[in-house]
Amino acid sequence: MTIPGYYEFFCPVRTAAGHQVLEQIPQLLGDLNVRRPMIITDKGVTGAGIVDVLKSAMGPAVEIGAMDDTVPPDSDLAVVGHLAGVYRENRCDAILAVGGGSVMDTAKGVNILVSENGDNLKAFEGAGKLTRPLRPLIAIPTTAGTGSEATRVTMIKDHVQKREIIFNSPFLLPDVAILDPRMTLSLPPAITAATAMDALSHAVEAYICLAKNPLSDAHALMAIELIGQNLLPVVDQPDNADGRLALALGAHLAGMAFSNSMVGMVHTLGHAVGAVCGVPHGTCMAILLPYGLEYNMHKCAHWIAELLFPLAGAQVVARTPVHLRERQVVAAIRQLNQRLHRKTGGRHARCFKEVTGPDGSAQVPIERLSDIADNALNDGSIFYNPEELDREDLLMVMSHAWEGTPLDQNRVIKGN
């Protein structure tokens, strides 16, 4: 291992994890001097009865100042402003974010406005705009995917201008992350699969991208092992509480890893597909992850090969020749996608031509690939990818990911 001459690792989030950890929330809120938290969530969470489980576990010791479940599947700038108004009107003093990535991103945006007493979220866009701690934020993920409960980044969509606004600050890190398997037990197999593949993409890219360091590596490797060992069993047995908790921890560790080491082209293209075509992020990550490894293989094959043990186990490593282990990692991820496709009745897409909208039409028309490539060029994660990418490269990768065919290594290596 080559250790960088200088690196930083920062994640001060207090993590409470376990089968009965929800019952500890009153004490955790008391430690933060919180008296009237606002619950921010979405209608899917409330409809599944998850907020009721949370309230029952907290009991009468917690006075909920307000609750709002209007967060959309994609975060929305206007909704952030609305929720900040609800927070202020009800004199709340903290936020309980109960949901997946969109809910947690939205809650972080709300926290910026109420903490800074502002009404223009765009004024805080980018990095370094926040200069002081925000109000208490407690993140309770209901998917084991985004790892947002352990990251310093939030993305809010401006649907008017059709772009994602990115905020980056250590002050965006939640004060507490609550990992309780009861929050994810109701997830259907297809969403369980997509969100876990999102977490796996975080861990894998954290391990191979340019800002990697020994501490992020340790978190990423454990995340890959937890996801690799538990994803298929949980899809088979959704009420497997131990497996659910393991996936939640894997997503959490992956969030800690990539928040410090950043991500690369899998997210570069995934963000663009989401922005242009509205495809769920986890679906994009599952499809693009093997292509990210193939594209970067000639630059970091040794790092990719090291992922085979946590991903597939000792027996697979033992029977795979050393010079083929990096390719076996790619094969293992494609096999995982194939098994998830079968176990979810085809709802887990393996390529973009399989992704359909609610009306059954193609959600990623092949004629939009050029728009996706153009959008991806403006994504900040492109700078951390081991190999450089231009528009032609992005379009080439997307063409293969749309069809579901492996990359031609002779086309990937620069100069060929």
N, C-alpha and C positions, 0 to 999 in steps of 0.2 A: 504493500500500500504506500502510495506517495502522499504524504501529509502536507496540505497547503501551508505556506509560510505564515499566512494570517487568515483567520476565519472567525465568524461569530455565530452563536446559536442562542436564541432567545425565545422562551415560551413560559411566561409566568402564570399561565392559567392554572387555577386550582382545579384539579380533576377529582370528582367523586364518582366512583364506579362500583356497581354491584347489583345484586338481585333485588335489594330493598333500599336502594339509595334515595328514592324519591322521598321517603319519610324523613330524610336528613335535611330537606330543603329549609324548613323553618329555622333550624340552627344556622345553616349557611347564610340565610338572609339576615339573621340576627348579627352574625359576625360582620356583615357589611352595613349594619344600621339601617336596613331597609324595612319600611313599614307599609308602603302601599305600592306594590309592584303592578305593572301592567303586563298582561299576557298578550303577546303578539303571535298569531298563528294563521292557519288557512282553513278553509271550509272542509277540506279532506280530512284534516286532523280532528276537527270538532265532530265531523260526521262519523268518524270511526270510534268516537267515544274516548279518545286518548286524553283530552283535556279533563274529562270526568275522572279518569284514573288518576291524573295528576292532582286534581283538587281533593279527591278522597284521601290520597296518600299524605297530602300536606295538612289536612284537617282544618279546624277552626283557628289554628294559631296564625294563619296568614290571611290578612285582609287584602283581597284583590281590588286594586283601585279601579281597574278597567280591563276589559277584554275585547279584542277586535280580531276577527278571522277573515278579513278582506284581502289578505295577501294573495296575489295571483300566482299562477305557476311560474311565471317569470317576474322577477322584481320589477317595480314600476316607480318612476320618479314621482308621479302624482300621488300614488298610494303612500309613499314615505311622508309627504307633506301632510296628508290627511291624518295619518297615525300620530304624527308629532302633535297635531292639534288635539286629538283625543287624549294623549298623554298629559298635555298642559291643562286641559279643561277639567280633568279629574285629579289634578294635583298628585300625580304619581311620582315616585322617587327612584324607580328602577324598572328594568325590563326583564321579563321572562320570555325568551324566544323559544317557542315550542314548535318544531317543524324541521323541514329539510333545508337545503341550501338557500332557496328563495326567501324563506322566512328569516333565516339568520342574516342573510345579506340585508334584507329590509330592516330588520331590527337594528343592525349596525348603522344604517343610514339614519333611522329615526333617532338613534342615540347621539349622532353628530348634531342634528338640529336642536334637540332639547338641551343638550349640554352646552352648546355654543350660543344658545338663544338666537338662532338664525332661522331664516325661511328659504334660503337659496343654497341647496345642497351642492350645486355645481361649484360654488366658491371654494369648496374643500377638495375638489378633484385632484387626483395625483398623489404624490408622496410629499411628506413634510409639511402639509398644511395644518395639521393638528398639533398643537404645542403643549397640551395639558391633558390630564386624565379626564375621561368622560364619566357619565353616571354609571352606576352598577349595571352590568349586563350578565344575566345567567342564561347560558345556552343549553337547551335540552333537545338534542337531535332525535328525530323520529325516523331517520333513515341512517344507514351505516354507509355513508358515501362521501359527502363533500368534505368532512373534516373542518367545516367552518367554525366549529366551536373551539378550534385551536389555531386559527389563522389570523393574520394581521391585515388581510385584504377583504374588501367587499366590492361587488359589482352590482350597480343599479342600472336598469335599462331605461333609457329615454326613448319611449315609443314614438314620440313626435319626430325627433331627429333620427330615429332608427340607429341608435348606437348604444354601446355599453359604456357607462361612466365608471372608471376604476378608482378606488381609494386605497391607499396603502399607508398604514401607520401602526406602530406598536400600541397606540392607544385604542385601536379597534379590537384588540384581543379581549375576549370576554373575561370577566373576573372569575367565573366558575363554569365548568362544564360538567353536566350531569349525564352519566352513561348508565341507563337502566334498560334491560331487555324488554320490559313491559311497553316501552315506547315504540318498539319496532315489531312486536309480535303480529300485528295486523297487516304488515306489508305483504302484498301478493307476490308470488314468485318472480314475475317479470320485473317488478320494481326492485325487489331484493337483488336480483341479478344485475340490473343496470347500475344501481347505486354502488354495489360492491365493486363492480368493474371501474367505476369512477375512482373509488379509493385505491384500487390496485394501480391505476394509471398515475395517481399522485405519487405513490411509493416508488414505482419503477422509474418515472422520470426524475424524481428526486435523487435517485441513485446514479443516474447516468448523465445528468446535466452538468453544465460547467461550474455552477456554484456549489457543487456537492462538497461535503466535509465529513470528517469521521463521526460527528455527533448526529448529523442528519442521516448518514448511512446506517447507523445503528437502529434508529427509529424506522427507517424505510425497510430494512431487512426483516425486522420483527413484524411489521405491518403485512408484508408479503406473505410471510409464513402463516399468520393468523387468517388471512383471507384465503390463501391457497388450501388450507386444511379445513375450513369451515363453510365456504360458500356453497358447494354442492350439497353437503348434508343439510344445510338450512333450507335450500330450495326444495329438497325432498321432504323435509319435516319442518314446516314453518313455525311450529310451536316449540322448537328446540331452543329453550331459553339460554342454555350454556353457549350454544353456537351463535345465537343472536348477540350475546354479550361479547363474545370473541370478535365478531365482525365489527361491532361498535368500537371496540378497542383498536382493531386494525385500522379503521377509518380515522380514528383520533390520532394514532401514531403517524399515519401517512400525512395528516394535516400538519402536524408538528414538523415533519420532515420537509415537506415542500414549501412550507412557510419560511423556512430558513435557507433552502437550497434552490428554490424556484423550479419551474417546469420548462418543457420545451415544445417541440413541434406538434406533439399530440394535442396539446392544449391550444397551440397557435391555430391549428385547423379546426379543432373542436369548437372554440369560441366563434370562429367565422361561420361554421355551419349552423350554429345556434342562432347567430345574429341574422343570417341571410334567409334561412329556411325554417327556423323555429324548432329544430330537432332537440329533444331533451339532452342535456349535457352528458348524462351517464351513457346513453346510447351512442353518442359520438365517441366517447372515450373507449368503449368496448370495441367499436369497429376500428378505430385509428391506432390503438396501442400496438398491435403487431407491426403496423407500417412504420411507426416511429422507431421501433427497434431495428427493422430491416434497413431503413434509410441511414441510420447512424452506426450500423454494425462495423463498417470499415474503420470508424474512428474510435470505437470503444467496445470492441468485441470482448475484451477481458472483463469489463464491468458487467456486460450483459450475461456472460457465462457464469459469473458469480451468483446470479439470481436463480439458477436452476435448483440449487439445494433448498432454499426456502420456499420456492414455488412448487416443486414437484417431489422433493424428498430424496433421501439418501440412496434408495434403490435405483431410481432413475439416473442419478448422477453416476453411480457405480457402473451401470451398463452403457453409459454414453461416452464415447471417446472424447478426450480433452478438446480436440480441435473441432468437435461438432456441438459442444455444449451451448454455445451462443445461439446456434440455429435451433437447437432443441427447446430453448426458452421460447422462441417465437412459435414453434410448433405446439408447445404446451398451451400457450395462450389461445391459439386458434382452436385447439381441441376443446379448451374450456368454453369458448364461445359456441362451438358446435354442440356441446352437451347442454349448455344453457338454452340454446335454440330448441333443442328437442324436448327438454324438460318443461319448457314454458309454452309448448304447443305452437312454436314458431313466432312467439311475440318478442323474443330476444333476437334482434337483427344481427346478421353477420357481415353485411355490407350495406351501403347506402341505397342501393336499388331495392332493398327489402323494406325500407322504412316508408310507412304509409301514414297519411293523415287520417283524421276521424271519418272522412268520407271514402276512404279506401284508395285515394289517389296518391301518386308518388309525392312524398314530401320533399325529396331532393331531386328535382328534375335535372337531367344531365346537362341541359343548357345553362344551368345556374352555376356550374363548377367554376367558370371563369370569374364570376362575381365573388364566389367564396375565396378564390385565390387572391383577388384584389383586396378583399377585406382582411385576410390573414396577414398581409404585409404590414399592417398597422398595429399588430398585436405585440405587446412588449415581451411576451415569452419567447419570441423568435430569437432574441439575442442570447439566450442561455442554452440553445440547442448545440450539441457537439459539432454538427456539420452546418455550414451555411445553407441558406435557402433563398432562392429567388422565385419570381412568379412562375417561371417554367417548372421549377422543382415542385412547388406547391400544387400546380395543376396536374403534374404527372402523378404525384401521390394520390390526389383526390380521384383521378381517373381509375387507378387501380382499386382504391377503397370503395368506389362506387360499384365497380364490377365484381369485386371480391377476389381478385387475382393477386398473387404475391408480386413484390417488386423485382425487377430485373437488376441484379447487383451491378451489371456493366453500365446501366443507365444512371445508377446512383452516384458512383464514384466520380468526383469532379474531374473533368478533363476527358471523360469517356463519352 
